[in-house]
Structures are given as structure tokens and as C-alpha cells.
């Protein structure tokens, strides 16, 4: 029986006892009873905090590698598997197998498919545990609803990534194998649900969570509130090509948030501080909880002295950089050609930086309002509502580039412009491969000076067909070995 569903570890002790544990150990010696863990609301909140901390923890599961640090590790893989990030040199090699599309085909223990399976199913397991006990806690109905809504949102979030990693995109693949669906605490093994069944569960969880969280406050942006749920709903609808729902929910989600402006977009804190007004959801990571070399900023920011400074710089392609006009502040977060010095080489990214050079205290962003503007604009354009789409797009881009106008774009040209703006605006935030899959594109990496290949690290893969099998994570072998409801025939190609 797989560990991720039957291993019950007190969530408040998760980080104190370490993360490398035996999948088959169902009764650890340090376990306490369910009643002790969830005897009052404070302990339930601690359980939710445990899930929130797991989103940025390193070494969850069997891997203690410096490429395993929660959600941002998977965001980085999504982008490295796409078109727009160039890896400067071999460096220490972390994530290079993602760059050449070989990592997701490795189902062995402690590789990235195994990390993802463990990580997201552990979130699901903990959310199910909370949902199973919250009604018995002596607290107000409102408090119970806040807890339920957050747990349902976290479960939906986990299934969203699982289905997008372990299968192709939704449209056209509705009846293909998805991932096992667990909505209660259970030791019963399950086989792969269909893609449609997984999306149906995601929508059910988000629908219930929206009702529960409407009008409810949250302590900080670390916690999920109704706007984050609406953002998840917009993301899900976008992939499902449910354009009307995507537009409606993206608009709901972004309401009340203030966009970054051209004067503060390039600040060192704009993409590393939860206090940034545009951020909708993220993790606060103080210095004493930072995961140091095993962190997103180690692999992105040369100022940390981490892997980015040791040859693993992440650079924008010249092809995309050249499409950002002069006067657009987003061009300023990349090192202009001919100005590179030391480890801060030409085209190097300076968007994702720690607030203070030399410090590891930096927060992670998982959702921000700009994404919602882009979802809404695209969904409107795909419904042939060009005028409204242009208005939404301009409302976003003018905050970065005051001279911007979308007036000349309509029809397919407008959709192409929106997709280009997604690539620029969301660069390095984890959307590249998901967008390639949902738009049924193959990989098409530009080459030549400033782009992929020599003298930079050679990814070896420059083009693929749409729906390439390398866009899929393979199911971990230990899951196939221990789950009696799955066989070798269930493996992804």
C-alpha cells in the first residue's frame, strides 16, 4: 500500500523529524493519535500551516537533492522545459535534465516524477485528514467553513498539477487515464481515474470552497481565500477551454488587487515579497526557514551565491527579449546585451531576486493578479469579444509600458499577442510547458546568438511534435509496485 495515503505523521511534527521516510512504514514510533492532533481549532490551524510550509520545504519525500524544494521546483521545471529560458552553462547540473526533456521519463525513486507524486499526494492526504475531522472540532460554523474551504482549495490545487504532469492537456484527452482520486482518508488503493473525472473533482472542490470562503477573511496571503479559489477556477477553465468561465472567474479573482507599476516592477522585492500588492497567494519564508541552496532563488538569483552564480544562470532568449519594446519596464529585469559583468551575464534574469543581496530570506509567489488579466483577455478573445479583450489587455500592459496599445490586434492576431504577453509577463513563474501543452504546440526553441545552444549549455532538444511523450511524467515505479489497482500497463509512454 502506498505510503502517501496510509502514512499518518502528525503534521505539526513534519518538519521537526525530517522528511526522508519509508513509504511502507504505516505506524511510525513518534506518531500520536488523530484526536491529539485535531483536538481543537488551534491544532487544526497548525495542520493547515504544515501544508502551507510543505509548499516550500526541501527534501519532501525520498529526495534530498537541491532540485527538490516544493512548488517552485516544479515551476522551474515547467519553464526549463519550454522555449524561453536559456541555461548559461553546465554548472552543477541541477535541472539540466529538465532542460533536455529527459528527467520526466525517469520513474525511479527520488527523481522528479517521484518527487511530484509524493509531494502533491501528500498535500491531498493532509487535506483529506483535515476534512475528515473538522466537523468534530468545537468551534464556530464560520471557522469550520474557513478550514474546509482552504483544505478543498489545496486538494484542488494538488490534483490540478498532478493531472497536468501525468497526462496531456484536457481538451481531446478527456477519456485518457488520469491519476488516482482520493477524497477521504482511506487505505484502499485506486487506479487511474480518467482525465475528465479528475477535472470534475477539481471543479467540485473549487465550487464548494468558493461557497465556504465567500465573505471570509484570511490571516495573510499564505492562506487561501476566495480570490485564490477563483484564480484556480480560472486556471482550470482556461485549460479546459471553457472560455466563458475562465473570463468570469479571472475577473472575479483579480478584483481588489493593485497591479505593479512601471516604477516598481523592477524592484528587488516585487517578485520575492508577499507584501507586493499584486500577489494573491504565496509563501512567507523568513531567513531561519529558508532552504538555502535547495531553493528557487539559489537557482535563479546570481546575488545569492547559489547555483545561478556557479554557471547555472537562467537567461531570457534573445528572441523573446527583442520582442519587448524599449520603454517597457519588463525589459529592464534582464541584463541588456553588451552590459553583462561577472556572473550577471548578458540576458541574465534579474526579475526573481532576493530582497537583500547575500540573504536567503525571500518569499515565493504562486499566484498574482497579472495572470488573471491575461486569462481574462485570452478567454474573451477566444469568444470573439475583441474589444473587451483589448481593454483588459491594455489595462495590464500599460502599467508596464504606458505607450502600449492593442488597437491594431483582432481575431487570431489578438490571441497571438496575448500569448506573447503571457510569455513576457509570466517569464520564470512556471507556466511555459502548461501553455505549450494546452495550446497544442510542440517545442520550438530559437537558436543562434543569444538563444539556445552554443556557446550556452546545449539542451539537445529544439523542436518536438505537439503532445510529445516527454511532456508527461512517468508514474513512479514504486507506486506501480505497491498499488494493487495499477499495473505496468498503466505506465505513461
PLY file of the C-alpha trace (Angstrom):
ply
format ascii 1.0
element vertex 493
property float x
property float y
property float z
element edge 492
property int vertex1
property int vertex2
end_header
0.00 0.00 0.00
1.48 3.35 -0.95
2.86 5.48 1.84
1.34 8.73 0.67
-2.14 7.61 1.64
-1.60 5.47 4.72
1.38 7.02 6.48
-0.09 9.22 9.21
2.50 11.61 10.61
1.48 14.43 12.94
1.53 17.44 10.71
2.83 19.75 13.41
5.92 17.50 13.66
6.51 17.16 9.93
9.47 19.49 9.75
10.94 18.64 13.13
11.51 14.96 12.40
12.74 15.30 8.84
11.27 14.33 5.51
13.04 11.22 4.28
10.77 8.39 5.41
9.92 4.83 4.44
6.90 4.65 2.14
5.74 1.43 3.79
6.08 2.50 7.43
2.44 2.96 8.40
2.89 3.41 12.17
5.98 5.47 12.98
7.18 5.33 16.55
6.64 9.07 17.01
3.01 9.01 15.85
0.30 10.49 18.01
-3.41 9.88 17.76
-5.73 11.72 15.45
-7.62 13.05 18.46
-4.43 14.58 19.86
-3.56 16.23 16.56
-7.01 17.67 15.90
-8.44 18.14 19.39
-9.07 21.86 18.97
-9.07 24.59 16.33
-5.53 25.71 17.13
-4.21 22.29 16.20
-6.28 22.22 13.02
-4.77 25.57 12.06
-1.35 24.09 12.79
-2.19 21.28 10.40
-3.06 23.79 7.68
0.15 25.64 8.42
2.00 22.35 7.97
0.64 22.02 4.43
1.47 25.63 3.67
5.04 25.10 4.86
5.35 21.96 2.79
4.80 24.08 -0.33
8.33 25.47 0.08
10.06 22.75 2.09
13.11 20.95 0.71
13.64 17.22 0.83
9.97 16.19 0.96
9.76 12.51 0.04
12.80 10.41 -0.76
14.92 13.07 -2.48
17.19 15.42 -0.56
18.61 16.84 -3.78
18.91 20.56 -4.26
16.29 20.36 -7.01
13.52 19.38 -4.58
12.02 22.39 -2.80
8.27 22.28 -3.27
6.11 24.13 -5.76
8.78 26.45 -7.14
10.94 23.45 -8.09
8.11 22.28 -10.35
7.51 25.81 -11.63
11.16 25.96 -12.67
10.88 22.61 -14.41
7.85 23.82 -16.35
9.79 26.80 -17.65
13.03 24.96 -18.38
11.02 22.50 -20.48
9.71 25.37 -22.60
11.02 27.82 -25.17
12.03 30.96 -23.32
14.73 30.12 -20.74
18.35 29.53 -21.74
20.71 27.77 -19.33
24.06 29.53 -19.44
26.38 26.57 -18.84
26.55 23.08 -17.36
27.11 24.47 -13.86
26.35 21.92 -11.18
23.79 20.20 -13.38
20.65 20.65 -11.30
17.58 20.76 -13.59
19.64 20.29 -16.76
17.81 17.02 -17.39
14.59 19.03 -17.42
16.11 21.40 -19.95
16.85 18.47 -22.29
13.49 16.77 -21.59
14.89 13.56 -20.12
14.04 13.97 -16.42
10.30 13.32 -16.55
10.85 9.95 -18.24
12.62 8.56 -15.16
10.20 6.73 -12.84
12.81 5.74 -10.28
12.82 6.78 -6.64
13.92 10.36 -5.90
13.65 11.55 -9.49
11.26 14.38 -10.32
8.19 12.26 -11.21
8.60 10.53 -7.85
9.05 13.89 -6.12
5.87 15.26 -7.73
3.78 12.17 -6.96
4.85 12.22 -3.33
4.55 15.98 -2.87
1.08 16.50 -4.35
-0.44 13.35 -2.92
0.92 14.27 0.49
-0.92 17.60 0.22
-4.06 15.66 -0.74
-3.63 13.23 2.14
-3.25 16.02 4.67
-6.21 17.96 3.25
-8.37 14.83 3.43
-7.28 14.31 7.03
-8.35 17.83 7.97
-11.68 17.48 6.14
-12.37 14.22 7.95
-12.17 15.75 11.43
-13.09 19.43 11.22
-16.81 18.93 11.82
-15.99 17.38 15.22
-13.94 20.34 16.43
-15.59 22.57 19.00
-15.64 25.89 17.15
-17.98 28.15 15.20
-19.52 27.26 11.87
-17.63 30.13 10.25
-14.29 28.81 11.48
-15.12 25.33 10.21
-16.04 26.77 6.82
-12.73 28.64 6.59
-10.81 25.45 7.32
-12.87 23.37 4.90
-12.56 25.93 2.14
-8.78 26.10 2.44
-8.42 22.30 2.58
-10.61 21.86 -0.50
-8.63 24.54 -2.32
-5.35 22.84 -1.50
-6.70 19.49 -2.67
-7.89 21.01 -5.95
-4.51 22.69 -6.41
-2.70 19.37 -5.95
-4.93 17.49 -8.39
-4.54 20.31 -10.94
-0.78 19.81 -11.08
-0.93 16.02 -10.91
-3.26 15.77 -13.90
-1.23 18.25 -15.92
2.05 16.47 -15.19
0.93 12.88 -15.62
-1.26 13.35 -18.71
-1.56 15.62 -21.71
-3.87 18.60 -21.64
-7.60 18.27 -21.01
-9.09 19.01 -24.43
-9.16 15.92 -26.64
-7.86 13.68 -23.86
-10.88 13.61 -21.57
-11.15 9.81 -21.56
-7.46 9.04 -21.21
-6.00 7.77 -17.92
-5.57 10.46 -15.32
-4.44 9.92 -11.73
-6.00 8.12 -8.76
-8.63 10.21 -6.97
-8.79 10.13 -3.17
-11.30 12.31 -1.33
-11.35 10.56 2.04
-8.76 9.14 4.40
-8.50 5.56 3.22
-6.11 2.65 2.82
-7.94 1.48 -0.29
-5.72 1.62 -3.36
-7.22 3.10 -6.53
-6.37 3.00 -10.19
-6.05 5.90 -12.58
-9.24 7.91 -12.92
-9.91 9.44 -16.30
-8.82 12.97 -17.12
-12.48 14.01 -17.08
-13.02 12.50 -13.63
-10.04 14.36 -12.21
-11.21 17.70 -13.63
-14.71 17.02 -12.36
-13.27 16.55 -8.86
-11.19 19.73 -9.15
-14.26 21.74 -10.14
-16.36 20.19 -7.36
-13.73 21.09 -4.76
-13.36 24.65 -6.05
-17.13 25.16 -6.26
-17.59 24.06 -2.65
-14.59 26.08 -1.50
-15.87 29.25 -3.16
-19.16 28.98 -1.28
-17.41 28.29 2.02
-14.86 31.11 1.72
-17.03 33.86 0.29
-17.03 36.77 2.74
-14.46 35.08 4.99
-11.21 36.85 5.98
-7.77 35.31 5.88
-4.84 35.94 8.18
-2.25 36.50 5.44
-1.70 35.75 1.77
-0.12 32.47 2.86
-3.70 31.29 3.38
-6.07 30.60 0.52
-9.09 32.91 0.33
-11.98 33.13 -2.11
-9.98 35.14 -4.67
-7.35 32.39 -4.84
-10.09 29.80 -5.30
-11.49 31.92 -8.13
-8.00 32.12 -9.59
-7.71 28.31 -9.52
-11.10 28.11 -11.20
-9.93 30.48 -13.93
-6.74 28.44 -14.49
-8.73 25.23 -14.69
-11.29 26.67 -17.10
-8.51 28.05 -19.31
-7.01 24.59 -19.76
-10.46 23.08 -20.32
-11.15 25.74 -22.98
-14.24 26.78 -21.05
-13.72 30.36 -22.14
-16.81 31.92 -20.55
-15.98 30.51 -17.13
-12.31 31.44 -17.48
-13.15 35.07 -18.25
-15.73 35.35 -15.48
-13.56 33.83 -12.77
-10.37 35.63 -13.77
-12.26 38.90 -13.45
-13.61 37.92 -10.04
-10.20 36.80 -8.84
-8.31 39.97 -9.77
-10.84 42.37 -8.30
-9.37 44.34 -5.41
-5.70 43.76 -6.22
-3.33 46.55 -7.27
-1.03 45.91 -10.22
2.68 46.57 -10.14
3.56 49.80 -11.93
6.40 50.69 -14.25
8.14 52.41 -11.33
8.19 49.37 -9.01
8.09 46.34 -11.33
11.89 46.06 -11.37
12.28 46.37 -7.61
14.20 43.53 -5.98
11.18 42.83 -3.74
8.46 42.75 -6.42
8.89 39.03 -7.05
10.23 37.98 -3.66
7.96 39.59 -1.07
4.46 38.57 -0.07
3.75 42.23 0.69
3.72 43.03 -3.03
0.14 44.29 -3.59
-0.29 42.30 -6.80
0.41 38.95 -5.14
-2.67 36.84 -4.47
-1.07 33.77 -2.86
2.41 32.79 -1.81
4.71 31.59 0.94
6.44 33.75 3.52
9.94 32.37 4.03
11.96 34.07 6.78
15.70 33.57 6.89
15.54 30.84 9.55
13.21 28.77 7.35
14.97 29.37 4.05
16.14 26.23 2.26
19.42 27.89 1.13
20.99 26.09 -1.84
17.91 23.91 -2.28
15.72 26.87 -3.17
14.26 28.70 -6.13
16.42 31.77 -5.62
19.58 29.68 -5.41
18.87 28.55 -8.96
17.69 31.95 -10.21
19.43 34.86 -8.47
23.18 35.23 -9.01
23.36 37.55 -5.99
22.72 34.68 -3.56
25.97 32.97 -4.41
23.95 29.84 -5.12
23.81 27.69 -8.23
22.77 30.54 -10.52
26.12 32.21 -9.82
28.02 28.99 -10.41
27.27 28.60 -14.09
23.57 27.84 -13.87
22.34 31.31 -14.83
18.82 31.41 -16.26
18.59 33.76 -19.21
15.82 35.02 -21.44
16.19 34.14 -25.10
17.32 36.93 -27.40
14.25 36.10 -29.50
11.85 36.98 -26.68
13.96 39.83 -25.29
13.93 41.54 -28.68
10.12 41.47 -28.69
9.95 43.58 -25.53
9.98 47.22 -26.65
12.27 49.84 -25.23
10.29 51.69 -22.57
8.64 48.51 -21.29
9.91 48.05 -17.73
9.86 44.28 -18.20
12.87 44.61 -20.50
14.81 46.08 -17.58
14.64 42.91 -15.48
17.02 41.18 -17.90
20.68 42.07 -18.41
20.96 44.01 -21.64
23.33 42.52 -24.23
26.79 44.02 -24.02
26.41 45.03 -20.36
26.99 41.72 -18.60
29.70 41.55 -15.95
30.92 38.72 -13.76
28.20 36.17 -13.12
25.50 38.62 -14.21
25.93 37.77 -17.88
24.15 39.14 -20.93
20.42 38.29 -20.99
20.58 37.01 -17.40
17.37 37.35 -15.44
17.19 39.92 -12.64
13.43 39.59 -12.19
13.46 36.94 -9.46
15.84 38.28 -6.82
16.09 38.05 -3.07
15.25 41.37 -1.39
18.74 41.75 0.10
21.86 40.54 -1.68
23.58 37.78 0.27
20.48 36.92 2.32
18.29 33.88 1.76
15.12 35.46 3.18
12.77 35.65 0.20
9.13 34.71 -0.37
7.61 32.54 -3.12
4.76 33.69 -5.34
2.22 31.13 -6.59
-0.49 33.42 -7.99
-0.72 37.11 -8.81
-3.27 39.39 -10.39
-1.42 39.90 -13.71
-2.08 36.26 -14.58
-5.79 36.84 -14.12
-5.79 39.80 -16.52
-4.10 37.61 -19.12
-6.53 34.73 -18.62
-9.48 37.08 -18.90
-8.12 38.77 -22.03
-7.42 35.45 -23.75
-10.76 33.92 -22.81
-12.60 36.98 -24.13
-10.64 36.94 -27.38
-11.39 33.26 -27.91
-15.09 34.16 -27.63
-14.58 36.81 -30.36
-15.10 39.60 -27.85
-12.12 41.51 -29.19
-12.99 44.98 -27.88
-13.33 43.89 -24.29
-10.29 41.66 -24.59
-8.17 44.56 -25.83
-9.39 46.73 -22.95
-8.39 44.13 -20.35
-5.03 43.53 -22.02
-4.25 47.23 -22.17
-5.26 47.71 -18.53
-2.43 45.33 -17.62
0.31 46.14 -20.13
0.02 49.92 -19.82
1.12 49.59 -16.20
4.40 48.16 -17.53
4.61 50.11 -20.81
2.49 53.29 -20.83
2.75 53.65 -24.62
1.22 50.22 -25.23
-1.82 49.89 -27.49
-3.67 46.75 -28.55
-5.87 48.64 -31.02
-4.33 47.01 -34.09
-4.95 43.43 -32.92
-8.05 41.37 -33.62
-9.00 37.73 -34.15
-6.11 35.27 -34.19
-3.57 38.12 -34.14
-5.04 39.29 -30.84
-4.80 35.81 -29.36
-1.18 35.57 -30.51
-0.44 38.94 -28.91
-1.97 37.82 -25.61
0.07 34.62 -25.64
3.21 36.68 -26.32
2.39 38.95 -23.39
1.91 35.85 -21.19
5.42 34.71 -22.09
6.87 38.13 -21.22
4.82 38.87 -18.12
4.93 35.40 -16.56
8.54 34.58 -17.51
10.07 32.35 -14.85
6.79 31.79 -12.97
6.07 28.25 -14.12
3.58 28.45 -17.00
5.63 27.68 -20.12
5.08 23.95 -20.55
1.46 24.11 -19.40
0.79 26.72 -22.09
2.63 24.70 -24.73
0.52 21.66 -23.88
-2.85 23.40 -23.71
-2.32 25.26 -27.00
-1.28 22.01 -28.68
2.11 23.32 -29.72
5.34 21.46 -30.00
8.53 22.79 -28.57
10.15 25.35 -30.90
13.29 26.77 -29.33
15.05 29.59 -31.16
18.73 29.09 -31.97
21.64 31.33 -32.87
23.40 34.08 -30.94
21.73 34.76 -27.60
19.37 31.82 -27.91
19.55 28.10 -27.16
22.72 26.15 -27.88
26.38 27.02 -28.23
28.06 28.84 -26.60
25.39 28.25 -23.92
24.62 24.82 -22.49
23.25 22.60 -25.25
19.75 21.32 -24.39
19.93 18.78 -27.22
16.20 19.18 -27.97
14.98 22.13 -30.04
11.71 21.01 -31.58
9.09 18.40 -30.80
5.71 17.41 -32.11
2.62 18.51 -30.17
1.71 16.23 -27.26
5.22 14.78 -27.15
5.50 11.93 -24.65
8.37 13.80 -22.98
5.79 16.32 -21.78
4.49 13.61 -19.41
5.92 12.46 -16.10
6.13 8.70 -15.81
4.36 7.16 -12.84
6.88 6.26 -10.10
7.85 2.63 -10.25
7.35 2.20 -6.53
3.73 3.33 -6.97
3.17 0.66 -9.61
4.89 -1.93 -7.42
2.89 -1.14 -4.28
-0.55 -0.25 -5.66
-2.54 -3.43 -6.47
-5.01 -1.39 -8.53
-2.29 -0.40 -11.01
-0.10 -2.49 -13.29
2.76 -1.91 -15.72
0.11 -1.25 -18.39
-0.84 1.92 -16.51
2.55 3.49 -17.13
2.77 6.57 -19.33
4.64 6.20 -22.60
0 1
1 2
2 3
3 4
4 5
5 6
6 7
7 8
8 9
9 10
10 11
11 12
12 13
13 14
14 15
15 16
16 17
17 18
18 19
19 20
20 21
21 22
22 23
23 24
24 25
25 26
26 27
27 28
28 29
29 30
30 31
31 32
32 33
33 34
34 35
35 36
36 37
37 38
38 39
39 40
40 41
41 42
42 43
43 44
44 45
45 46
46 47
47 48
48 49
49 50
50 51
51 52
52 53
53 54
54 55
55 56
56 57
57 58
58 59
59 60
60 61
61 62
62 63
63 64
64 65
65 66
66 67
67 68
68 69
69 70
70 71
71 72
72 73
73 74
74 75
75 76
76 77
77 78
78 79
79 80
80 81
81 82
82 83
83 84
84 85
85 86
86 87
87 88
88 89
89 90
90 91
91 92
92 93
93 94
94 95
95 96
96 97
97 98
98 99
99 100
100 101
101 102
102 103
103 104
104 105
105 106
106 107
107 108
108 109
109 110
110 111
111 112
112 113
113 114
114 115
115 116
116 117
117 118
118 119
119 120
120 121
121 122
122 123
123 124
124 125
125 126
126 127
127 128
128 129
129 130
130 131
131 132
132 133
133 134
134 135
135 136
136 137
137 138
138 139
139 140
140 141
141 142
142 143
143 144
144 145
145 146
146 147
147 148
148 149
149 150
150 151
151 152
152 153
153 154
154 155
155 156
156 157
157 158
158 159
159 160
160 161
161 162
162 163
163 164
164 165
165 166
166 167
167 168
168 169
169 170
170 171
171 172
172 173
173 174
174 175
175 176
176 177
177 178
178 179
179 180
180 181
181 182
182 183
183 184
184 185
185 186
186 187
187 188
188 189
189 190
190 191
191 192
192 193
193 194
194 195
195 196
196 197
197 198
198 199
199 200
200 201
201 202
202 203
203 204
204 205
205 206
206 207
207 208
208 209
209 210
210 211
211 212
212 213
213 214
214 215
215 216
216 217
217 218
218 219
219 220
220 221
221 222
222 223
223 224
224 225
225 226
226 227
227 228
228 229
229 230
230 231
231 232
232 233
233 234
234 235
235 236
236 237
237 238
238 239
239 240
240 241
241 242
242 243
243 244
244 245
245 246
246 247
247 248
248 249
249 250
250 251
251 252
252 253
253 254
254 255
255 256
256 257
257 258
258 259
259 260
260 261
261 262
262 263
263 264
264 265
265 266
266 267
267 268
268 269
269 270
270 271
271 272
272 273
273 274
274 275
275 276
276 277
277 278
278 279
279 280
280 281
281 282
282 283
283 284
284 285
285 286
286 287
287 288
288 289
289 290
290 291
291 292
292 293
293 294
294 295
295 296
296 297
297 298
298 299
299 300
300 301
301 302
302 303
303 304
304 305
305 306
306 307
307 308
308 309
309 310
310 311
311 312
312 313
313 314
314 315
315 316
316 317
317 318
318 319
319 320
320 321
321 322
322 323
323 324
324 325
325 326
326 327
327 328
328 329
329 330
330 331
331 332
332 333
333 334
334 335
335 336
336 337
337 338
338 339
339 340
340 341
341 342
342 343
343 344
344 345
345 346
346 347
347 348
348 349
349 350
350 351
351 352
352 353
353 354
354 355
355 356
356 357
357 358
358 359
359 360
360 361
361 362
362 363
363 364
364 365
365 366
366 367
367 368
368 369
369 370
370 371
371 372
372 373
373 374
374 375
375 376
376 377
377 378
378 379
379 380
380 381
381 382
382 383
383 384
384 385
385 386
386 387
387 388
388 389
389 390
390 391
391 392
392 393
393 394
394 395
395 396
396 397
397 398
398 399
399 400
400 401
401 402
402 403
403 404
404 405
405 406
406 407
407 408
408 409
409 410
410 411
411 412
412 413
413 414
414 415
415 416
416 417
417 418
418 419
419 420
420 421
421 422
422 423
423 424
424 425
425 426
426 427
427 428
428 429
429 430
430 431
431 432
432 433
433 434
434 435
435 436
436 437
437 438
438 439
439 440
440 441
441 442
442 443
443 444
444 445
445 446
446 447
447 448
448 449
449 450
450 451
451 452
452 453
453 454
454 455
455 456
456 457
457 458
458 459
459 460
460 461
461 462
462 463
463 464
464 465
465 466
466 467
467 468
468 469
469 470
470 471
471 472
472 473
473 474
474 475
475 476
476 477
477 478
478 479
479 480
480 481
481 482
482 483
483 484
484 485
485 486
486 487
487 488
488 489
489 490
490 491
491 492
